Amino acid sequence: MTTTKAVVSFLVLALLLLAVTFPMQEVAAGGYGKGNGNGNGNGNGNGGGGNLNPWDCSPKCAQRCSKTQYHKACITLCNKCCAKCLCVPPGFYGNKGVCPCYNNWKTKEGGPKCP
């Protein structure tokens, strides 16, 4: 009986470890991954996501942040937002309505999270 309890305890611990290590996100569930297929993130996805591939985020963010004096912070936050939303608004500033997920992600204080 001790062996059975040890096995059950081990399995429960392993499942908890997996749940903490790999939490589910809306992106994984397809919540932000839909778009209209033109590659610019102007999608009609659930919650306003785009259809960029994760490897498209870096060049899109480099373009968006190219004219700011806070380049490093802009690139960091833009890449984080793009990874979640799979969308980067066109242009250097504004146009966030094109990517509602990008636009609606706020800081704890209520300000915009994404540049």
C-alpha positions as CSV (number, residue, x, y, z in Angstrom):
1,M,0.0,0.0,0.0
2,T,2.8,2.4,0.7
3,T,4.0,1.9,-2.9
4,T,0.6,2.9,-4.3
5,K,0.5,6.0,-2.2
6,A,4.0,7.0,-3.3
7,V,3.1,6.5,-7.0
8,V,-0.1,8.6,-6.6
9,S,1.7,11.3,-4.8
10,F,4.4,11.4,-7.4
11,L,1.8,11.6,-10.2
12,V,-0.1,14.5,-8.5
13,L,3.2,16.3,-7.9
14,A,4.2,15.8,-11.5
15,L,0.9,17.2,-12.8
16,L,1.1,20.2,-10.5
17,L,4.6,20.9,-11.7
18,L,3.5,20.7,-15.4
19,A,0.6,23.0,-14.7
20,V,2.9,25.6,-13.2
21,T,5.6,25.2,-15.8
22,F,3.3,25.3,-18.8
23,P,0.3,27.5,-18.0
24,M,-2.4,27.7,-20.7
25,Q,-2.7,31.0,-22.5
26,E,-5.4,32.4,-24.8
27,V,-2.9,32.4,-27.7
28,A,-2.4,28.7,-27.2
29,A,-6.2,28.2,-27.2
30,G,-6.5,30.1,-30.5
31,G,-8.1,33.2,-28.9
32,Y,-5.9,35.7,-30.6
33,G,-4.6,33.8,-33.6
34,K,-7.2,34.6,-36.2
35,G,-6.9,37.1,-38.9
36,N,-7.8,38.0,-42.5
37,G,-4.7,36.5,-44.0
38,N,-2.9,39.6,-45.2
39,G,0.0,39.3,-42.7
40,N,-0.4,42.8,-41.1
41,G,-2.4,41.7,-38.1
42,N,-5.6,43.5,-39.2
43,G,-7.5,40.4,-38.3
44,N,-11.0,39.8,-37.1
45,G,-9.8,37.4,-34.4
46,N,-11.6,36.7,-31.1
47,G,-10.5,39.5,-28.9
48,G,-8.8,41.4,-31.7
49,G,-5.7,39.4,-32.4
50,G,-3.8,39.3,-35.6
51,N,-2.3,36.6,-37.7
52,L,1.4,37.3,-37.5
53,N,3.7,34.4,-36.9
54,P,5.9,34.8,-33.8
55,W,9.0,35.2,-36.0
56,D,7.4,38.2,-37.7
57,C,7.2,40.2,-34.5
58,S,10.9,41.3,-34.4
59,P,10.9,43.0,-37.9
60,K,7.5,44.5,-37.4
61,C,8.5,45.9,-34.0
62,A,11.8,47.2,-35.4
63,Q,9.8,49.2,-38.0
64,R,7.3,50.5,-35.5
65,C,10.0,51.6,-32.9
66,S,12.5,53.0,-35.5
67,K,11.7,56.6,-34.8
68,T,11.4,56.7,-31.0
69,Q,14.1,58.0,-28.7
70,Y,13.2,55.1,-26.3
71,H,14.1,52.4,-28.8
72,K,15.2,49.7,-26.4
73,A,12.1,50.0,-24.2
74,C,9.8,50.2,-27.3
75,I,11.3,47.1,-28.9
76,T,11.1,45.1,-25.6
77,L,7.4,46.0,-25.0
78,C,6.4,45.7,-28.6
79,N,7.9,42.2,-28.9
80,K,6.1,41.2,-25.7
81,C,2.8,42.6,-26.9
82,C,3.2,41.0,-30.4
83,A,4.0,37.6,-28.8
84,K,0.7,37.8,-26.9
85,C,-1.5,39.4,-29.6
86,L,0.2,38.3,-32.8
87,C,-0.3,41.8,-34.2
88,V,1.6,45.0,-34.5
89,P,-0.3,48.2,-35.6
90,P,1.0,49.8,-38.8
91,G,3.0,53.0,-38.6
92,F,5.3,54.5,-36.0
93,Y,2.6,55.7,-33.6
94,G,-1.1,55.2,-33.0
95,N,-3.3,53.1,-35.2
96,K,-3.8,50.7,-32.2
97,G,-7.5,50.3,-33.2
98,V,-6.3,47.9,-35.9
99,C,-5.1,45.5,-33.1
100,P,-7.7,45.6,-30.2
101,C,-5.7,43.1,-28.2
102,Y,-2.6,45.3,-28.5
103,N,-4.7,48.3,-27.7
104,N,-6.5,46.9,-24.7
105,W,-3.6,45.4,-22.8
106,K,-3.0,47.8,-19.9
107,T,-0.5,48.2,-17.1
108,K,-1.5,47.8,-13.5
109,E,-2.0,51.5,-13.3
110,G,-4.3,51.5,-16.3
111,G,-2.0,53.0,-18.9
112,P,-1.2,51.4,-22.3
113,K,1.1,48.4,-22.1
114,C,2.0,48.3,-25.8
115,P,3.8,51.1,-27.7
